[in-house]
Amino acid sequence: MPDTRRYRYKVFKWIACTLIGVFIVLAGIAWLLNVKSRPILTDRIKTLLYKSTDSLYTISFTKVSTNVFTGNATLQNVKITPDTNRFKQLIALKRAPNNLYTVALKKLVVKRFHPLTLYREKKLQVEEIIFDKPEVTMVNQQFAFNEGRAPRPIKSPYEIISKNLKEFSIKTIRFKDVSFKYVNKNVPNSVPFGIDDLNITLTDLLVDSTSADDPTRFYLLKDILINLNNYVYRTPDKMYDIKLDQLDFRATTGRLRINSFALVPLYDEMKFGKVAGYARERFDIGMRDIILNGIDLPLYISKQELWAKEMAIANGFVSVFNQNGLPGKPQENKIGKFPHQLLQLVRAPILVQKIQLKDVNVNYSVFNSESNQRGRISFENTSGIIKNATNLDNIKAINPIMEVNLNTYLFGQGKLDVNFMFNLTAKDGAFSYHGVLHNFNARVLNQITKPLGLVRINRGNVDKLKFNFKANDSGTKGKVAFSYYDLSVALMKNDPEKDHLVTRGFLSFLANALIIKSENPGADGKLVPVTVNYSRPSNSSFFNMIWKSLFTGIKYSIGITEEKQNEVRKHIAKFKAMRTNHLQRKQKRLERRIKREREQNEKR
């Protein structure tokens, strides 16, 4: 029995010593391979980047750690920098790219780089490279010699690396939480644009004897995916936050989707203008389900031109508010700020061939200091198509018109079909608009006529409102044909003691008796259109001009013309004179009576 135990102990001891020896040998081999692979890997990485970029970029790092069994490597304090002297040489050779990049990060992780394949077959195959929280600066300078070039290298990188490698491939390159800065060298004194928390994934990078000519690849890649979550940008004037929720883009489909976009004012309606210091329009915008299709990514990368075939926006709102009791901005001038003029001022070149809108609510409201009330007009469930939204000169030379066709519902009731034709090349901001507003109850207009016009519509029905205008920076001219019946109004005034609007009874009577036409067509059955020539104040906005031109046409149609108003003023003046004369005679009678009574008392 003791011999058996002794024998088992010797066997166990022999096995343990053998395993420990094997482990030491393997550990030594692994250490030796790791130590030897580091300089080889370091040299390969530096040489590969330098040669594959036509000697334009160099990479530096303070430390490289490798694991030969897992095929993983980590580079510390990585910097990828361009050689400015070489860039100048490439410009002279007409081989320079439009974009120059600088990348800096604390750690770069290379996963499963297959060292044996590298040693034996001269193929550097990497499963994944992760750039964790890199700082990327892109400087764009457009060169004429790059116009029209295909999205692939000018010189095949394979020709450069073929002496050292037969193939270089990376399945996935991930840029996580990128801090990105864009510098535009094409515009003098341009302000750099920055964005944080950007995620970019590059898939299936391949450099071999055929990849440079593969038409399914761009920049040797099979696809590019971009993701941005919960992005918030505060505008330079500190009045708004711009918010993006979940932006996703895929290069192979050219499809960009934004879950929601919002322009959020930082102050409420009544405080906004006070903080701004003048009667400034306050915008509140929210859009959901924004999709752009057919984006040309290579064009955007090379020239920062955003070309898209189609854009769709659904389920959104636009609210505009103004407080007209505040002073105007000193020397404020809104000339040149129509929508199509502002599009031309956007520095980024843009072309969206078609924009589809669906179920967007538009609300315009004004606080009137005279009535001390808020007037509003709303267009609900707005849908339609915008064509040729662009600021590109070559596109405008072919087609200078941006067309907008919309259908909406005034206050959610009257259906409005409207067409805008914006001339994108007109120096005076010329455009035209025409449309038809279908039947609705006129009393819904009280939401804007009472607070802003001090007119209450007691009753009335609208059959149709047709309008056709031509406009520019100085104003708008056109015709309005307003068909309605059974119209009655009341004129209002603000009563400070009662803190609300009250009816001006006698003036309302005069208005209905002498001014207001209760129906159009009249008894003769003829519809009488009116001509409107509205001169735009330099500080009025696009929305304000459109509303004022239509409101003027409505007023003229129902009889509130300057001539009629002058006639009423004469009647009012005559009435006031008669009333004054009556009060004077009454006062004299009172004085005579008091005098008689005093004389009678003295006789007694």
JOFENGI-V182741 format. One record per helix or strand. SS is the DSSP state (H for helix, E for strand). FROM is the first residue (numbers start at 1). LEN is the number of residues. Records with the same first field share a line. If there is no record, write none. Layout:
SS = FROM-LEN / FROM-LEN
This chain:
H = 2-51 / 84-9 / 115-7 / 144-3 / 157-5 / 211-3 / 269-8 / 297-7 / 339-7 / 393-6 / 442-12 / 505-11 / 542-16 / 562-42
E = 57-4 / 63-5 / 72-11 / 99-13 / 123-10 / 135-6 / 167-18 / 193-15 / 218-1 / 221-1 / 223-6 / 231-4 / 240-11 / 255-11 / 282-12 / 306-18 / 350-19 / 373-18 / 401-10 / 414-10 / 431-11 / 455-18 / 475-21 / 500-4 / 520-1 / 530-6
